[in-house]
Amino acid sequence: MSTTPTQPSSRKQTVYPYLIVLSGIVFTAIPVSLVCSCAGIFFTPVSNYFHVPKAAFTGYFSIFSITMVIFLPVAGWLMHRYDLRIVLTASTILAGLGCLGMSRSSAMWQFYLCGVVLGIGMPPILYLSVPTLINVWFRKRVGFFIGLCMAFTGIGGVIFNQIGTMIIRSAPDGWRRGYLVFAILILAITLPFTIFVIRGTPEQMGLLPYGAADQEPAAAEAASNSPNTGSKDKKSPEPAASTVGMTASQALRSPAFWALALFCGLITMNQTIYQFLPSYAASLPSMAACTGLIASSCMAGQAIGKVILGMVNDSSIVGGLCLGIGGGVLGVCLMVAFPGLPALLLLGAFAFGLVYACTTVQTPILVTAVFGSHDYTNIYARIQMVGSLASAFAALFWGAIADLPHGYIIMFGLSILIMVAALFLGIIPLKGTHKSANQTN
């Protein structure tokens, strides 16, 4: 049966890729925001309710992070092997059940168990769903749509942090209602998209990827104008995007894999500095009023930065790298050089948001550019393991640095070194890819 779209499906061909983008926005704005971006609003009320130290309750989040590190390669394998609808539906159900379980928990070990459930359910949604779907469904503007979807992790966090806080304050055990509402939102809003909208490939619906129809005439014209058109060495038709690239086993044996894994770890570690920006502002004379604004400025920078980085990456991946990391370096310099000027302090936090955005936008784009789409989920899941592991320990590392004399200056200095190293680690695999392509041609 032919998978080429027929004329009656032209409307679906136009509309359906945008439904995939809407699904990606729902994933990041609902389950990702509710489970990850809004986690902090529960730390104090739950700890106070059970009369335990915050560290005892927040231990569930460490368990959640470690479980994700362990389960990421499994999630990548499942998404590569089985129907995305099944995997993402199961992940959404687990995320909803995790929040539902937390609303009914009466002991710390029960929260820890819910952390394991969330750690199993969230990796496909948090790390893999958006880049996988956009890479398969789009041939053009891939970076823009990845950035647009990922921007809603911050937007959803801003909205639901306020809603969740109001629910928590509504009763002594309002945190239970908060988790219950979050569970209902995850299941009621996300499941219709995973069940009825998501398809693993456009071909499953007899459609083409967005932009593929525009590429075919250009490819045909290039072939007809080629001086070798009539020769025996005429090139065969370009293979489908899903068949192009390395397997995970091939990637693991390449230096580029380890360079990008280290890039992911460093850029994620650097991102964690965001958590210490309010403390930095509070440590400055007369800047205590900026503690909330500096965090909001960084969140605004990362939300806008994700869209801008995506657009730039559609033209130049190296340009996207330089913009994101250059913005981060500029932001750090402004925050260190002008600590007494609120406007420049907030501008620096906003600029730092650009490098924050690199974590979820630049990394998947680099993986696709270097290794292709053939075994993308398996390769990206393994690279993201390093980022998740770095995230689990980065807060402890930066906290220890910040407690040293002149600790924030040391922290920002290390941040610049990390960003420069990440820039080179991101560019080198790209240059190697271009050399290989030239040799092949």
N, C-alpha and C positions, 0 to 999 in steps of 0.2 A: 504494500500500500504506500502510495507516494506521500511524503511529508511536506511537499511543496505547497504553500498556501494558495488556495484558489481565490477567484475574484470575490465570491461572497464573504470570504474571511478577511477582506482588506480592512474592514473596520476593526475587527479583533486584532489584526496585525498592528494597527496603529495604537490601539488602546492598551492591549494587554501588557506590554513592557512597562507601562507606567503603573499598572496595578502591582507589578513585581516591586517597583520602587516604593509604592505605598506600603506594601507588605514589609519591606526593609525598614521603613520609617516606624511602622507599628512595633516591630521587634525591638528597635533601639529606644523608642519613646515609652514603651510599656514594660515588658519584662526586664530589660536591661536597666532602665532608669529606676524601677521600683526595687529591684533586688540589689543593685550596686550603688547607684547615685544617691538613693534615699536611705541607705543602711545606717548612716550616722545619726539620724533623728531618733532612732530607737535606743541608742547606747545608754544614755543617761536615764530615761524613764524605766527601762527594763531592769537596769542595775539597781536603781533605787527601790523598785517594787519588790525585788527578791533580796535586797540588803546584801548585795555582793559587790566586790570591786568591779570596776568597768572592765579590767583585764579578764576577769572570769567570764563575763558575758561576751566580750568581743573575741574571745577565743573561737567562737563559732565561725567568725569571718576568716580567721587564719585556717581553720579546718576546711572551710569552703574554698579558699584559694589553693590550698595544697591538693585537695581533691580534684580541682580543675586541672592542675598541672598533670596529675596522674591520668586523668580521663581524656585529655585533649587528643592524644594520638588515636584513642579508641573512637572518639567522636569523628575525627577526620576519616578514619577507615569506614565507619558506618555511613557517613554522608557520601563517600565515594562509591560504596557498594550497593546501597539500598535507596529506595525512593525517598527523596527529600521530604515529601509530605509526611511520611511515616516518622522519619527521624525528628523533624521539627515539631510535629504534633506531640510525640512522646516527650521531647524536651520541654515543651510548654506545659504539659500536664505535670511533669516533675517540678518545674519552677512554681506552678500554682500550689501543688501539694506541699512543697517546702514552706511557703508562706502560710498556708493553712495550718500546717503542723506547728509553726511557731506561735500562731494565735491561740493554740490550745496547750502549749507547753507549760509545765509546772515545775520543772527542774532543769538545771544547766545541761545535764547530759542529753536531754531531749532537744535542746537548741543545737547541741553539737551534732546530733543525728540529723536534724533538719539541714544543717550546714553540709553534710555529706550528700543529702538528696539534692540540694541546690547545686553543689559542685559537680554532680553527674549531669544534671539537666541543663545547666547554663552554657557550657562551652560551645555547643553548636549554634546557639542563639547569639551569644555575646561576641564570639570571635569569627565564626565561619560562615554564618548564614548570608550576611550582606555581601561580602566580597565574592563568595561563591555564586550567588544568584546573579549579581550584576555582571560578573565576568562571563557567565553563560548566556545571559539574555541580551547583552549589549556588545556591539562592536565599535561603537562611537560613544564619546563622552563618558567612558567608564569611570574615570577619576572623579568627574563632577558628581555622578550619581552615588558613588561610594561616599564621597564627602558629605553630600546632602543627607543621606541616611544617617551617617554617623553623627552629624551635628545634633540630632535629636536626643542623643544620650544626655547632652547638657541641657537642652531645652526642656526635655521631660523631667530632668532632675530639678530644675528651677520651679516648674509648675507643681510637681507632686511632693516636693519637700514642703511647700506651703500647705497643701491639702493634708498631707500626712500629719504635719505638726498640729493643725487644728483638730484633727480626729483624736490624736493622742491626748491633747489637753482637755478633751470633752469629758473625761472620767478618770478616776484613779487608775483603772486598768484600761485606759484608752488605747494603749499600745496594742492590746489584743484586737480591738476593733480596727486599728490601723492595718495590722497584718491581714486580718480577714478581708477588709476592703481591697487591699493590694492583691490578695489571692483571687478574689472575684474578678477584678479588672484584668489580671493576666489571662485567666481562663476565658472570660466572656468576650474580650476584645481580640485576643491573639488567635485563639483556636479557629474562628471562622476563616482567617487568612491562611493558616497552615493547611486546613482541610479543603477549602473551596477555591483558593486562588493560586497557591504555590504549585508550580510544576518544575521538575528538575531541569528540563531543557525546553526550548521553544518547539523542537521537533515533536515532542509528545502531543502538541496541540496542532500540528500541521502548520506551524509558523516559522518565520526566520528571526534570527536575532536582530535587534534594533540596529539599523545602519548597514546590515549585510546586503540589502538590495542596492544600496548606493555604492558599495564596494565592488560588486560584480561587474557593472558596466566599465568602471575604471580599470579593473583588472583585465577585462577583455580588450579594452583599448590599448593598454600597455602591452599586452601580448601581441596584438596585431601590428603595433609599431615597432616591435622588437626586431633587430636585424637577424635574429636566429629563428624567426617564426617558422620558416620552412625547413629548418635543419633537423637532423636526427636527434639533436640534443634539446629539442623543444621541451620546455618545462611542463610537467604534469599539472593538472588543476590543483589549486591550493587546498590542502586538507581542511576539514572542519576544525574549529578552534578547540573542541574537546579532545582532539587526537594529537594536538601539537604539544611538544614539550617532553621533559624528562619524567621518568617514574621516580617514586620516592627513594627506591634503593639506589638509583643512579645519582640522584641529588645528594644523598647522604655521603657519597664518595667524592663529592666535588668541593674544592675550597670555597666556592661561592656560597654553598649552604651554610658553612660555619661562619663565614663573614656576615651573612644576613642574620643568622641566629644571634651572633654577638651584637649586631646592630640593634636587633629587637630588644635584647636584654638591656643595653645601655640606654636606649631611648625611653624605655619603660621606667628604668631606674631614675632617669632624669625627670620624667613626668611627675614622679612622686614628690618632688620638691614643692609642687603646688600646695600640698597639705601644710607646709611650713610657712607659707607666705603670710597668713594672718599673724602667726607668732613673731615673724620678723617685723611686721608693722607695729605690733604691740611693744617690741623691744626698743623702738625708736622714740626719742622725746617728741611729745606732742603729736604723734602719729597713731595713737591708740584708736582714734575715731575711724581710721581707715581699715581696721582689721576685717570688717565685713565687706567693704567696698573692694579691697584688693583681691579677695577670693572671687567676687562677682566679676571683676574686670578680667581676671584670667579665664573664667568660664565663658564670658562673652568672646574673648579672643579665640578660645579653642573652638567654639561653635561656628563663628564666622570663618575662622581659619580652616576648618575642615572643608567648607565649600570652596574657598579660594584655592587651597592646595589641590583639591580635586580638579578644578578648572585648569590650573597651571600644569598639572601632571598630564593632562590630555594633550598638551603641546610639548612638554619637556619634563621627563622624570627627574633629570639632574636639576633643572630649574626649580621643580617642586622641593627637592631636597635642600637646595641652597636657600630658598625662601623660608621654609620652615625652620631650619637650624639657624639661619642668619637672623630671623626674628627672635629666636630664643636667646642668642648671644646678645643682641641689641637690648632685649628686655632685661637681662641680668645686669648688663652694664648700666642701664638707666636706674635700676633699683639700688645698685651699690653706689653709683656716683652722685645721685641726687636724693638721698634718703629724707631730706628735709622739705622737699617740694612735693606736695600731695599729687599734683597733676602729673608730674613726671613719674612718680612712684606707680600710679595707676596705669599710666601709659606703658611702663615697663612690664607690669603684670599682664596687660593686654597682649603685648608683643610676645611674652613668654608663652601665652596661649597658643601661638602658632606652632611652637615645637611640641607642645602638649598634643596638638592635633596630629602630629606625625605618627604617633603610636598606632592609631587605628586607620589612618588613611595611607600613609607612605609605605608602611610595612607590607600590606597585602598587594599594593601596586608593584612594589619591587619584586615580590615573590613571583607574580605573574610575568613580569618583564624578563626575569632571569630564567625561570624554569618552565614557563608556559602553563597551559591550562589542563594538560592531560591528567596529571595526578595532583592537582592543585590542593585539594582539601587535605590530603595526607601530608604533603610537604609543608603547607602553611601551619597545620596543627603542630607539627614537630618544632618548627621555628618559634611559634607562639608559646610553646612550653617554656622556653628560656625567658621570654618576657614575663610570663605568669610567675615563674620562680623568682625572678628579680623583683617583681612587685611584692611578693610575700615577705621579702627581707629588706627591701629598700627603706621602708619607714623606720625600722630599727636602726639601720645604718645612719640615715640622715639625722635621726633624733639624737644619736650619740655624738655626731659631729656638731650639731647645733648647741649642745650643752657645753662644748669646749669654750675656753676664752676666745673671743673673736670668731666664734663658731659659724655665724652666718656668712662672714666674709670667706671663710674656708669652704663652706658649702657651695657658695656661688662660684668660687674659683674652680672647684672640682667640677661643677656643672658645665662650665665653659670647656674644660678639657674633655669631658665626656661627649659634649656636642660636637667638638671638632673631630674626635675619634670616630663618632657615629657617621659624620659626613663622609669621611674617607671609606669607612666600611660599607656604606651604601653605594658609593660611586664605583669602587673597584670591581664588584661583580658585574655592574652594567657595562663597563669597558671591556671586560672579558667576554661578555655575551656578544657585544658588537664585533669583536675580533673574530669570534667563532663564526658568526653569520657571514662576515666578509670572506673568510677562508672557504666556507661552504659554497658561497656564490662564485 
